[in-house]
Amino acid sequence: MQSSAKEFLKKIIPLSLPIALQNLVVSILNIFDQMMVGWLPGGVADNCLAAVLLANQIVFIFQELLFAACGTCIVFISQYVANGKEKDIPKRVGFLFCFNVSIAIVMTVLCGAFPQVCIGLFNPDEAYRDIAVEFLGTVAFSFIPMAVTLTFTFSMRAIKRMKVGLTANITAVLLNIAFNYWFMFGGLGVPAMGLIGAAYGTIISRTAEMLIAIGGMLIFRYPIIASPKKMFAFGDGFFKKFIRLFIPILCNELFWVLSGTVYLYVYDKIPDSEVALAAVNIAKCVDNIVSVAMIGLGSAVGILIGNQIGAGDYETAKDYARKSILFSLVLGFVMCALTAAAAFVAPLFFTKVSHKARTTATYLLLLYALSAIIRTLVFDYVIGILRAGGDTTFCMVGETLAVWLVSVPLVLLGGLVLKWNIYALYALGCVCEIIKLIIFHIRVVRGKWIKAIDK
């Protein structure tokens, strides 16, 4: 069934805006964190930003494990909403809860007890090694509340109930900003703790976010929860279905994150590495804020397409996919303009960071702007269309081959052998995006991406 562009926009915008707003709140939290690190006195700002970037790469790997699990369950839940299996939703949420918390416990032990081993994977410069180790060892205690919160907020998103999750996110941001500043710079009887204060603030805000999410679900009685007996009844063969969809998504996410880890390793080996890493940290923070629209669109498209597939209306699902491509193209141009504008303003807020790092961040953001259109389209193809259709194996193979056979070797060659600068290395890392755009566009146009995932 064909729908008009106006009808599509009426469905996609109300769904994508709250998701985008949730991600905007998280991105604002991140950039305020980095800005406050950039205000640290005593000439340590560059080293602290470099340390946080390395530590956060480990945190990012953990988050991607959670996102892969949540993204897998969302595919099932969004289809259950439309195919009469609503009674199974609490069981899927209970499964996701156990899965994510188990991952969080393992990562908390690894990063909390052995942070030097985790940071040692990057073989970082001595100037910021110990700072990164201390920060990671402390912030690891926020992993369990983070896992619980993501489980429930993603599940609420799948059934189009996002007010509680948004409230929890906003509260967490406000608390994080307040406690981070208080603990980092001191006051009201609390001594200035420097960077480690940001880790304590993160633990407090993540715990509060978890409590609000749980409390809101119980108060409004969202249909994603039920009695423990119903939520944790796993004997219906779901694990095999979950793993069949989860493994390709997980491999896709991990290979992508590991490629970013390789890039950071290379950046750490080029001249003025602390400047390059500090600039990358600043640029990523700004890019994350601008990219929330891309995330909101992709997630919303995935839910809408999942609903249509669950209802057995494959033609409407394909129609939504085609319209989402045009919408993401327009959105990509908007993101390009916003990133270019932010490049000349955002780095100025990092007042204690060296002038060279701020200038480098400006030029990096201009490169980010140039790649924004392609990245937006690729995100829509992968997250919004192909994964929602259950075509996760093709996504994994396409992305992994493009990244690891093209961009990773190019970055290694450019950084470790040719000693090129950070701008050239970022450009080399984007070559794979062009390849992915071509591969996934052909896949979507051919219409062979809808799979049966619940058989």
N, C-alpha and C positions, 0 to 999 in steps of 0.2 A: 504493500500500500504506500503510495507516494504522499508525502506531506509537503506543504508549502514551506518556504524559508521562514516565513513569519511564525508558523506553528512550531517549527523546530526551535526558533529563538525563544518562544514563550516557554518551552520546556527546558532548554539548556541553561538559560541565564539564571532563573530562580534556583537551580540546582548547583550551578558552578560558582555563583557568587559567595554563598556561605563557605564552600570548600576553599575557595581562593582566600577568603577572609581569615579562615583558620590558619592557612599557611602563611598569610601575611603577618599575622600575630606572632607566629613562631619565628619568622624571618626578622621581624623587628626586634624580638628578644635577642636573636643572635647578633645583630649588628650593634645593639646597645652594649652587649657583652664585649664585643671586640673594640668598640669605641672607648669603653672604660679601661680596657687593657691598654689602649693607645694613649690614655691619659696618665699612666703610671709615671712617676717622676724618677729622676736619677739615671736617665739614659738607658733604661732597661726595656723600653716599650718595644723596640724592634725584636729583641730576643724573646720577649714574652709572647708577642704575636706569632713568631715562628714556632715557639713551643706549643701554644694552643692549637695551631694548625696541625701539628703532628699528632698531638693527643686526640684531637677531634677526628682525625682520620680513623683511629681505632673505634671511637664512639660511632662514627659514621658506618663502619662495617657492621657493628651491632645493630644500628637502626635499620640497615638494609635487610638484615635477617628478619627483623620484625615486619618491615614493610612487605617483604616477599610473602610471609605467612598471612598477613592481613589482606594483601592484594589477592591472594588465592581464595581465601574465604569469602571475600566480597563478591567474587565471580559467582560462587554458589548462592550466597544470600540474595543477591540482586535478581537471580533467576527464580529463586523460591518465592519471592514477592509476587511474581506473576504467574506461577504455574501450580498454585494450590498447595505448596509444601511449607506454608508459614510455620506449621507446628515443629518443623525440623530446625528452624533458625536458632532457638536457644541452645540446641545441642552443638551446632557449629560454633557458636560463640564460646561455649564451655570448652570445646576442643581447642579453639584458638587461644583461650586464656591459659590452659595448661601448657600448651606448646610454647607460647611466648614467655611465660614465667620461667619455664625450664631453661630456655635460652638465656634469660636474664640472670639466673642464678649462676650458670656456668661462666658467663662473661664477667659477672661481679667478682667471682673467685679469681679468675685469671688476671683481670686488670687491677683488682684491689690488692691481691697478694703478690703478683709478679709484674708490676708496671714497668720495671726496668727491662724485662724481657720483651714486652710488647713494644715499647719505644725503641728498643735496640734493633728491631727489624728494619728501621729506617737508617741505622748507623748515623745518627745525627751529629752535628757539630757539638763540641764540648760546651760551647757558650750557652746553649739552651737545652742540653740533654737533661740535666737534673731538674730543671724547671718543668719540663714536659712530664717526667716521671712522677714528680710530686702531684702535679695537677691531675693526671690520669688516675693515679692511685686513690685520690679522694673523690673525684667525680663519678667513679665507678659505682658508688653507693646510691646513685640516682637511677641506676639501670632497672631495678625491679619496679619502682613506681612508674617509670616510663613505659615499661612493657604492659603493665595493667591498663594505663591510660590509653595507649594506642589500640589495644584490643577492643575496648569499648567505644572509643570515638570512631574508629573505622567501621565497626558494626553498626553504630547509629547512622553513619553516613550512608551505608548500604540500604537502609530502610527509609532514607530521606528525613531523618530526625537529627538535626545538627545544632539545635539551640544549646543543649547541655554541654556538648563538646566545645562549642565556641565560647561559652561562659567560662568553662574550665581553662581554656587556652588563654583568654584575656586576663583572668585572675593570676595565672601562672606568670605571665609576662610582667604584670605590675609588681608582683612579689619579687620576681627575679631581679628586676631593675633596682628595686629598693634595697633588697638584702645584699646584692652584689656591691652596690655603691657603699653601703654601710660597712660591710666586712672588708672590702678592698682598701677603703680610705680611712676607716675608723670613725669614731664619734659615739656619744652617749655611753661612754664607759667601755666601748669595744675598741681594742687596739687595731691599728691598720695592719691588715694581713697580706696586702699585695694580691698577687694573682690567685693564691690559694683561697682567698675570700670568695672569689667567683665560683669556685667549686662548691663551697658550703652553701652559697645562695642558690645554686642549681639544685642541690639536694632538697632544700626546703621548698622551693617552688614546685618541683616535680611531685613531691609528696602531697602538697596542697591540691595540685591539679588532679591527681588520682582520686583524692577524697571527694572533690566536687563532682567529678564524673560519676563515681559510684553513687553518691548521694542523689544526684539528679536523676539517674536511671531508676532508682528505687522510688523516688517521690512521684515521678511521672509514669511509672510502671510500663516502661518501654517493652515491646514484645521480644526484645533480644535476650531477656533474662527470664528465668523460671526457677522452680525449686532445684536445689542441688542434684536431686535424684534424676530430674529430667535433663539438666544442663550437662551432666557428666556421665551420660549413658552413651558409651562409645561403641557398642557392639553391633552396629548396623553396616559395617563394611566401609564406612566413610574414609578411614585412614588410607586405603588404597587409592580411592578417588582423589583425595587431597594430595597425596604424594605424586600421583601422576601429573597433576597440574603444578604442584609446588616446586618440584625439582627443576624443571626448566626455568621457572621464574627466579628461583634462588640462584641457579648457576648464572643466569643472565645478570642479576644484580651483583653477585659476588665478583664475576669476571670484570664487570664495569668498575666496581669499587677498587678492585686490585689493580686495574689499569691506572686509576687515579693515584694509588699508592706508589706505583712505579714512577709516575710523573713527578710526585713529590720527592722521591728518592733522587731523581735526576736533577730537579731544581735545587736540591740540597748540595749537589756537587758542582754547580756552576759558580763562577766568581760572584762575590757579594751575595751569597746564598741567603743570609739573614734578611737582606733587603728584598730579594725575590720572593721569599716565603711570606714576609710581612705584606708585600704588595698583593700577592695571590690571596691571602686571607681577607684583606680589605675588599678586593674585587669580587670575591665569592660572596661575601656578605651582601654587597649591593646587588649583585646579580640574582641572589636568592629572593630579594624583595621584589624585584621586577618580574621574576619568573613565576610568581604565585598565580598569575592569570593563566599561564600555560598549564600549571598543575591542576587548577580548578577546572579548566576546560577538559583536559584529558580524563580526569576522574569522573566528571559528570557524564561525559560521552560514554565511558565504560559502563556506568550504572544504567543509562538509558538503553544502550544496546543490549546489556544483560537482561533487562526487563523484557525487551522484544523477543530475544532468543528464548527466554523462559516461557513466553506465551506462544512460541512456535511461529511467530511472524518474522521470518527471515528476510523478506523483501523490505520491510520497514527498517530492520536493523541495517541492511545495506544502504538504504536511502539515508539514514541518519549518519552513516559513515561518510558518504559522499558530501553531505552538507557540512559535516564537522571539518573536513579538509579545507573547504573554502573559508570557513570561519577562522580556523587556526592560521591560515595564510594572512588574513587581515590582522589577526592578533599578533602575529610575528612582526609585522611592520610597526605596530604600536610599541611592542617591546623593544625593538631596535631603536626607535626614537627616544624612548624613556631611558634606556641604558646609556645612550650617547649623551643625553642631557645630564644624567647623574654622574657621569665620568668627571665632569668639571667641578662638581659641588661636593659629593660625598667624601672623597679623600681628605678634604680640608677639615673635617670634624675630628680627625685623628691627630690632635694637636701636638702630642709628644713624640709622634713617629717622625723619623727623619724625612727631610724634604725629598730625598732621592726615592724613598719608599712610596711617598704619596704621589710623586710624579709617575713612577712606574705603575702604580695602581690605576692612574688616569688613563694611560695608554693601553693597559690591559683591558679596561672596561670598554674602550673604543673597539677593541678586537672582539670582545664579548658581544657588543652591539651588532657587529657585522655578521656574527654567526647566529643571531637570535631567531631569524626567520626559519632557517634550516632546523634548528634545535626544536622549535615549537612544532613544526610539522612532524618531525620524527617522534616526538613525545606523544602526539595525538595518534599516530599510526600504531605505536607500540602499546601504550597504556590505555588509550581511549578505544581503539578498534580491535587490534589483533588479540590482546590478552582477554578482552571481554568475550571474544568469540571462541576462546579456548585454544587459540593457535599459538600456544606458549613455546612449543619446541622450535617452531620456525623463527620466532623472535630471538630465542636463545642462540641458535646457530647463526642467524644473520648478524646479530650484534657482536657476538663473540669473535667471529671470523673477521669482521670489519675492523674491530678494535685491535685484536691481538696479532693479526697478520699484516696490518697496515700501520696504524697510528703508533702502537707501542714500539715496534722496531724503528720507526722514523724518529720518535722522540729520544730513544736510547742512542741512536746514531748521532742525532743533532746535538744532544747534550753531553754525552760521555766521550765522543770521538771528535766531533767538529767544534765543540765548545760554543755553540750558538747561544744567543741571549734568550731571555724568558719569552719575548714576543714571538720569536721564530718557533720556539718549542710549543707554545700554545697553538699556533697556526698548524703545526704538524699534527697535534692532537685532534684537530678538528677535521682532518682529511677524512677520517672514518665516518663523520656525520653525513658527508655528501654521498658516500657509498651506501650508507643505511637508508638515506632518503630515497635513492633510486630503487633499492631492493624492496623496501616495504611498500612503496607506491605501487610497484608492479603487482605485489601480492594482494593488496587491497582491491585494485582495479579488476583483477581476475576473479575476485569473489569467492575464493576457495578457503576462506579463513574461519568459517563457522564450523565448530566441532561439537559433538555431543559429549558433555563433560560429566553427566550424572547417570551413566549407564553401567 
